[in-house]
Amino acid sequence: MRAVQVAAAGADFELVQRDVPEPGAGQVRIRVQACGICHSDSFTKLGLFPGIRFPRVPGHEVVGVIDAIGTGVPEWKPGQRVGVGWHGAHCGHCVSCRRGDFITCIRGQIPGISYDGGYADYMIAPFEALALVPDELEAADAAPLLCAGVTTFNALRHSGARAGDLVGVLGVGGLGHLGVQFAARMGYRTVAIARGKDKEALARKLGARHYIDSGAQDVAVELGKLGGAAVIISTVTNAAAMTAVLNGLAINGKLILLGVSRQPVEVPSMLMVGGRRSIAGWPSGTSRDSEDAMAFSAQAGVAPMIETMPLERAAAAYERMMSGAARFRMVLTTGS
């Protein structure tokens, strides 16, 4: 089979031939049809994740068909369409797992980091990582929902916001363009926040009722005019942009961080204390959460905006994603 691997931290992607792997106990083999490229794939490319071993095949937005099953795999059968996202397995016995909070498992595994991922014709995955893919979704459209999709979907549905509340989406990019769609279809009064007037038409087409140009307007003031946001999900990686929206939260409002910045977010304590405001983070979701995100997307018509490239062009697709040129998600296809 073909696989695109990183031989060492910082090395270039290389297309290699490997033997088709056999699933072990508790594992299935997936014939990959599509694999999304996520910014987090840079953890593999640059060797940034603790404990990563090389060579390693990246990819944690995988959609394909079960091709073979190892021993001890309950319920799953060859021929089923499945996806594998950021949640690649959990230990089942740490404190988080005993509470059923599998995404925060201290021994959790991540495809493309803990084991070889979806930049390949085939991959092996633990059965706990599998999510059923609805028939209505094409493989390339479903792939980004397994990371960008489930992250925004999950953050919003657990945010505490109610239908009709003002909900802001900071950033209209790879995560944000999905966040706007989810928020609008969940019944929130959705406001998109991004830099530049040029993104307004797209944001409104995706379902935003309001648009704030952070490059020309004071975001907090404009949110205040709308009554203040019950929730803002931040999909950007700019700490200053996150700080700028805090004063636009309503009483009891919450800022939920999805994008990660290397710089700290500045938090005015009096603002937070006086208005019972809060900041939280949200880390993707389990395989079951991915099923929910895909099912909701199929039902409500949420669709990622994607560009596709064949597997052998993985390096070019990765660079297009990292440069910000992609609109908005890059997806590798295998032709399977």
Beta strands, then each sheet from edge to edge (+ up, - down):
strand 1: 2-6
strand 2: 13-17
strand 3: 27-37
strand 4: 62-69
strand 5: 81-84
strand 6: 122-126
strand 7: 130-132
strand 8: 166-170
strand 9: 189-194
strand 10: 210-213
strand 11: 229-234
strand 12: 249-257
strand 13: 278-281
strand 14: 306-310
strand 15: 329-333
sheet 1: 1+ 2-
sheet 2: 6+ 3- 4+ 5- 7+
sheet 3: 6+ 3- 15+ 14+
sheet 4: 10+ 9+ 8+ 11+ 12+ 13+
end
